[in-house]
Amino acid sequence: MTITLARRAQRMTPSVIREILKIAERPGIISLAGGLPSPDTFPIEALRAASEAVLRDHPREAMQYAASEGFMPLREWVAAQLRDQGMRADPDQILITNGSQQGLDLVGKALIDAGSVVAVEAPTYLGALQAFTPYEPEFTTLDCDDDGPLPDRLSLAKAARFLYVLPNFQNPSGRCVSNSRRADLAAAARALGLPIVEDNPYGELWFDAAPPPAIAAAWPEATIYLGSFSKVLAPGLRLGYILAPPELFPKLLQAKQASDLHTSGFSQRLVHEVVRGGFLRDHLPVIRARYKTHRDAMETALQRHMPSGCSWKSPAGGMFFWVKAPSSVDAMRLLPKAVERGVAFVPGAAFYANQAEKNALRLSFVTVPPEQIERGIQMIADALRA
Ligand SMILES: Cc1ncc(COP(=O)(O)O)c(C=O)c1O
C-alpha cells in the first residue's frame, strides 16, 4: 500500500538544525548550535503569579474557545507598543498567533501560489524557508552586504509576492540593517509596489542602543510585521503576533481560523497579565545585560583562538555570531570533527534558499556559560586547524 503524498508534502524536508540539535544534546557536548533563549531569563515567578491571577479571576473565560483575532486587551497592548516604536498600528490590525512561526505559515498560505516569486535575504531564517516552501514558491535571493539587502537589487524582485526580511540582529547572521538602508529599502519597495514581510523576534535584545525604527513604519501600507513573546518572555508560551495592513487582515484571519481556530486563550491572558503593568521595562534590561556578557565572552574567545582567515562581526544584539571560515572550509564537513572534540554549531549552508555559502558557522552565545563558550570556541578552532 503506498500513500500518495501531496506535492507540498514532497517538498517538506526535515530541519537540518533539528537533526544537529539531536547530536548537540548528547551528554558532554558544548552546544553553540541551539537557537533557544536562555531558560535562566524566563520570568517564572511572574508567570506563576499571573497564572494564579488568571485562574482565580477568569478561569472559565481562559479555558473557553476564544476569538480567532486574539484577546482584545493583549491586541491593544501590542498595538500601543508598536505605536510607541513609530508604527501605524490599530488593535484591529493585530492578529495574535501561535508564535511568529505560525505568522510565517499564515503569510505563506495567504500570499503564495505555486510558482510565486518570494524574495529573501542570503542568508535567511531557515524556519521561514520551511514555512513558505509547502506553498511552492520560487525563491529569489537578494544580494546583501553587511548592512542588509541592497535596495538597487530590489528591482529583481519586482514580480515577487513579497520580500521577507529580518532587519534586527538577524537569525542567522546577527546583522542589523542601518537606518538609512531601511529608508532606502522602504522607498524602493514603495516605488515597486513590493510588499514586505518584516520578521522581528530579536529587536528588543539590543546591547548598547535600540535598533532603528521598523521598515513597517516607513511602508505601512504593504508591510506585514511579525513579532513574538518567545525571546522576551518564554517560547513555551507560543505567543506571537502579526501587524497586517487592514485589507490583508481578513485573509490572514481566515487562514488562522482554518489552521487552529485561535491561539490559546490561557496563554494570551497569562501574558497580558504579566506585561500590562510594565513588567518588560525591568525585565528586558536583565536579558540584555546577560546576553551582552555572553556576547563579549564569545568575542574574546574568537579573537583569542580563531585561526587567521576567519572573520566575523560582533553582533550588537540578538543571540548569534556568524563566523566565516576561509572559503576552502565546508562547515558541514567540519561539524563531525567539532562534535568529536565536544562542541556543536550549525553550518551556515542551512540558511540559504538558493546558492549556499558553505564556509559559515552560526554560533549561539546565550545558553552556554562564558567558561564553556571559551572552551567550545577553542575546540572549533582546533577542528579548523586540523
Ligand atoms: C527569525 C525568526 N523568526 C521566527 C521565529 C519563530 O519564533 P516563535 O514562533 O517562537 O515566535 C524564530 C525562532 O527562533 C526566528 O529566529
The ligand as an SDF file (V2000), in Angstrom:
LIG
                    3D

 16 16  0  0  0  0  0  0  0  0999 V2000
   13.7930   34.9100   12.7090 C   0  0  0  0  0  0  0  0  0  0  0  0
   12.8010   34.0850   13.4360 C   0  0  0  0  0  0  0  0  0  0  0  0
   11.5070   34.2140   13.1300 N   0  0  0  0  0  0  0  0  0  0  0  0
   10.5640   33.4990   13.7680 C   0  0  0  0  0  0  0  0  0  0  0  0
   10.8990   32.6050   14.7590 C   0  0  0  0  0  0  0  0  0  0  0  0
    9.8090   31.8130   15.4080 C   0  0  0  0  0  0  0  0  0  0  0  0
    9.6370   32.2240   16.7300 O   0  0  0  0  0  0  0  0  0  0  0  0
    8.3240   31.9330   17.5740 P   0  0  0  0  0  0  0  0  0  0  0  0
    7.4210   31.0900   16.7670 O   0  0  0  0  0  0  0  0  0  0  0  0
    8.8020   31.2470   18.8050 O   0  0  0  0  0  0  0  0  0  0  0  0
    7.7380   33.2760   17.8530 O   0  0  0  0  0  0  0  0  0  0  0  0
   12.2510   32.4390   15.1170 C   0  0  0  0  0  0  0  0  0  0  0  0
   12.6320   31.4730   16.1590 C   0  0  0  0  0  0  0  0  0  0  0  0
   13.7390   31.2920   16.5290 O   0  0  0  0  0  0  0  0  0  0  0  0
   13.2150   33.2030   14.4300 C   0  0  0  0  0  0  0  0  0  0  0  0
   14.5210   33.1050   14.7180 O   0  0  0  0  0  0  0  0  0  0  0  0
  1  2  1  0
  2  3  1  0
  2 15  2  0
  3  4  2  0
  4  5  1  0
  5  6  1  0
  5 12  2  0
  6  7  1  0
  7  8  1  0
  8  9  2  0
  8 10  1  0
  8 11  1  0
 12 13  1  0
 12 15  1  0
 13 14  2  0
 15 16  1  0
M  END
$$$$
